[in-house]
Structure formats: C-alpha cells, structure tokens
C-alpha cells in the first residue's frame, strides 16, 4: 500500500485527526509495552471493531 493511500484513508476515516489515528496504529501494531499508551487496553476491542466494520 502506498503512503498516500494510507494517508488518504486515514483522512477519510478520521477527518482532522489522521495524524493522531496514525499514532494509534503504530502503537497498536508495533509496540508491545508503550511507556504511555494512547489507547486504554479495555478499549482496544472496540477500536478494532470500528476499524474492521466502519459505519456506512
């Protein structure tokens, strides 16, 4: 996937917050134990569900 495709999709899903959303993705995918988590571990399932099944 090209970078502009990722950026475009983040802007579609999270208008005005694409950069922050990108940080969440990096944390979720690559960091096993972040010093300061961006997302409460209890909310990760809801976050994943929203990404996998976006509202129409």
LOMI-784019 format. One record per residue: x, y, z of N, C-alpha, C in turn. Coordinates in pm, whole numbers, plus 50000, padded with zeros to 5 digits. Example, Ala and Ser with C-alpha at 12.3 -4.5 7.8 and 13.67 -1.06 7.14 Angstrom:
<recs>
npx = 51319; npy = 49431; npz = 50780; capx = 51230; capy = 49550; capz = 50780; cpx = 51320; cpy = 49670; cpz = 50780
npx = 51285; npy = 49775; npz = 50708; capx = 51367; capy = 49894; capz = 50714; cpx = 51290; cpy = 50003; cpz = 50787
</recs>
This chain:
<recs>
npx = 50084; npy = 49883; npz = 50000; capx = 50000; capy = 50000; capz = 50000; cpx = 50089; cpy = 50124; cpz = 50000
npx = 50057; npy = 50218; npz = 49914; capx = 50137; capy = 50340; capz = 49906; cpx = 50104; cpy = 50433; cpz = 50023
npx = 50201; npy = 50515; npz = 50060; capx = 50184; capy = 50607; capz = 50172; cpx = 50066; cpy = 50700; cpz = 50148
npx = 50052; npy = 50753; npz = 50027; capx = 49942; capy = 50846; capz = 50002; cpx = 49808; cpy = 50775; cpz = 50016
npx = 49802; npy = 50646; npz = 49987; capx = 49679; capy = 50569; capz = 50006; cpx = 49645; cpy = 50559; cpz = 50154
npx = 49744; npy = 50532; npz = 50236; capx = 49723; capy = 50522; capz = 50380; cpx = 49679; cpy = 50657; cpz = 50435
npx = 49749; npy = 50762; npz = 50398; capx = 49714; capy = 50896; capz = 50445; cpx = 49573; cpy = 50934; cpz = 50401
npx = 49540; npy = 50905; npz = 50278; capx = 49406; capy = 50935; capz = 50228; cpx = 49298; cpy = 50863; cpz = 50305
npx = 49321; npy = 50736; npz = 50332; capx = 49222; capy = 50656; capz = 50406; cpx = 49208; cpy = 50706; cpz = 50550
npx = 49320; npy = 50740; npz = 50614; capx = 49313; capy = 50794; capz = 50750; cpx = 49236; cpy = 50926; cpz = 50751
npx = 49256; npy = 51009; npz = 50649; capx = 49182; capy = 51135; capz = 50641; cpx = 49034; cpy = 51112; cpz = 50619
npx = 48998; npy = 51008; npz = 50545; capx = 48856; capy = 50974; capz = 50526; cpx = 48793; cpy = 50926; cpz = 50656
npx = 48862; npy = 50837; npz = 50726; capx = 48808; capy = 50778; capz = 50848; cpx = 48810; cpy = 50873; cpz = 50967
npx = 48914; npy = 50957; npz = 50974; capx = 48935; capy = 51043; capz = 51091; cpx = 48966; cpy = 51186; cpz = 51046
npx = 48869; npy = 51252; npz = 50982; capx = 48896; capy = 51388; capz = 50933; cpx = 48942; cpy = 51480; cpz = 51045
npx = 49052; npy = 51548; npz = 51021; capx = 49107; capy = 51638; capz = 51120; cpx = 49190; cpy = 51571; cpz = 51228
npx = 49193; npy = 51438; npz = 51227; capx = 49266; capy = 51364; capz = 51330; cpx = 49348; cpy = 51249; cpz = 51270
npx = 49380; npy = 51258; npz = 51144; capx = 49452; capy = 51149; capz = 51076; cpx = 49588; cpy = 51122; cpz = 51139
npx = 49659; npy = 51226; npz = 51179; capx = 49791; capy = 51208; capz = 51240; cpx = 49782; cpy = 51132; cpz = 51372
npx = 49685; npy = 51169; npz = 51454; capx = 49666; capy = 51101; capz = 51581; cpx = 49627; cpy = 50956; cpz = 51558
npx = 49538; npy = 50933; npz = 51462; capx = 49497; capy = 50796; capz = 51429; cpx = 49618; cpy = 50715; cpz = 51385
npx = 49707; npy = 50776; npz = 51307; capx = 49829; capy = 50708; capz = 51264; cpx = 49914; cpy = 50666; cpz = 51383
npx = 49922; npy = 50751; npz = 51484; capx = 49997; capy = 50715; capz = 51605; cpx = 49935; cpy = 50593; cpz = 51674
npx = 49803; npy = 50590; npz = 51680; capx = 49736; capy = 50475; capz = 51741; cpx = 49769; cpy = 50346; cpz = 51665
npx = 49768; npy = 50355; npz = 51532; capx = 49800; capy = 50237; capz = 51452; cpx = 49942; cpy = 50188; cpz = 51478
npx = 50037; npy = 50280; npz = 51481; capx = 50176; capy = 50241; capz = 51507; cpx = 50187; cpy = 50176; cpz = 51644
npx = 50125; npy = 50239; npz = 51745; capx = 50131; capy = 50183; capz = 51879; cpx = 50071; cpy = 50043; cpz = 51882
npx = 49955; npy = 50029; npz = 51821; capx = 49885; capy = 49901; capz = 51825; cpx = 49962; cpy = 49790; cpz = 51753
npx = 50023; npy = 49823; npz = 51641; capx = 50090; capy = 49722; capz = 51559; cpx = 50232; cpy = 49689; cpz = 51603
npx = 50305; npy = 49787; npz = 51654; capx = 50449; capy = 49768; capz = 51672; cpx = 50502; cpy = 49778; cpz = 51813
npx = 50426; npy = 49829; npz = 51906; capx = 50478; capy = 49846; capz = 52042; cpx = 50411; cpy = 49749; cpz = 52137
npx = 50491; npy = 49664; npz = 52200; capx = 50436; capy = 49566; capz = 52293; cpx = 50400; cpy = 49628; cpz = 52428
npx = 50480; npy = 49722; npz = 52474; capx = 50450; capy = 49784; capz = 52604; cpx = 50492; cpy = 49931; cpz = 52599
npx = 50407; npy = 50018; npz = 52546; capx = 50441; capy = 50159; capz = 52537; cpx = 50452; cpy = 50222; cpz = 52675
npx = 50535; npy = 50324; npz = 52688; capx = 50552; capy = 50393; capz = 52814; cpx = 50421; cpy = 50462; cpz = 52854
npx = 50360; npy = 50531; npz = 52760; capx = 50232; capy = 50598; capz = 52783; cpx = 50136; cpy = 50555; cpz = 52673
npx = 50053; npy = 50457; npz = 52699; capx = 49962; capy = 50410; capz = 52595; cpx = 49867; cpy = 50519; cpz = 52549
npx = 49842; npy = 50525; npz = 52420; capx = 49748; capy = 50621; capz = 52365; cpx = 49605; cpy = 50573; cpz = 52382
npx = 49588; npy = 50443; npz = 52393; capx = 49455; capy = 50384; capz = 52399; cpx = 49445; cpy = 50295; cpz = 52522
npx = 49338; npy = 50311; npz = 52598; capx = 49314; capy = 50227; capz = 52715; cpx = 49301; cpy = 50082; cpz = 52668
npx = 49375; npy = 49989; npz = 52727; capx = 49368; capy = 49848; capz = 52684; cpx = 49225; cpy = 49793; cpz = 52681
npx = 49137; npy = 49843; npz = 52767; capx = 48998; capy = 49796; capz = 52769; cpx = 48922; cpy = 49841; cpz = 52644
npx = 48972; npy = 49943; npz = 52573; capx = 48903; capy = 49995; capz = 52456; cpx = 48957; cpy = 49940; cpz = 52324
npx = 49060; npy = 49857; npz = 52329; capx = 49122; capy = 49807; capz = 52207; cpx = 49024; cpy = 49726; cpz = 52124
npx = 48942; npy = 49642; npz = 52184; capx = 48846; capy = 49562; capz = 52108; cpx = 48748; cpy = 49650; cpz = 52033
npx = 48697; npy = 49754; npz = 52099; capx = 48603; capy = 49846; capz = 52033; cpx = 48671; cpy = 49919; cpz = 51919
npx = 48796; npy = 49958; npz = 51939; capx = 48875; capy = 50027; capz = 51835; cpx = 48891; cpy = 49936; cpz = 51714
npx = 48930; npy = 49811; npz = 51737; capx = 48948; capy = 49717; capz = 51626; cpx = 48817; cpy = 49692; cpz = 51553
npx = 48710; npy = 49677; npz = 51627; capx = 48578; capy = 49654; capz = 51567; cpx = 48538; cpy = 49771; cpz = 51478
npx = 48560; npy = 49893; npz = 51524; capx = 48525; capy = 50011; capz = 51446; cpx = 48607; cpy = 50019; cpz = 51318
npx = 48733; npy = 49977; npz = 51323; capx = 48817; capy = 49980; capz = 51203; cpx = 48780; cpy = 49871; cpz = 51105
npx = 48743; npy = 49756; npz = 51155; capx = 48711; capy = 49643; capz = 51068; cpx = 48571; cpy = 49654; cpz = 51009
npx = 48480; npy = 49722; npz = 51080; capx = 48342; capy = 49733; capz = 51035; cpx = 48297; cpy = 49879; cpz = 51048
npx = 48351; npy = 49967; npz = 50962; capx = 48314; capy = 50109; capz = 50971; cpx = 48167; cpy = 50131; cpz = 50940
npx = 48110; npy = 50233; npz = 51000; capx = 47969; capy = 50268; capz = 50974; cpx = 47954; cpy = 50312; cpz = 50828
npx = 47842; npy = 50278; npz = 50767; capx = 47821; capy = 50317; capz = 50625; cpx = 47811; cpy = 50466; cpz = 50607
</recs>
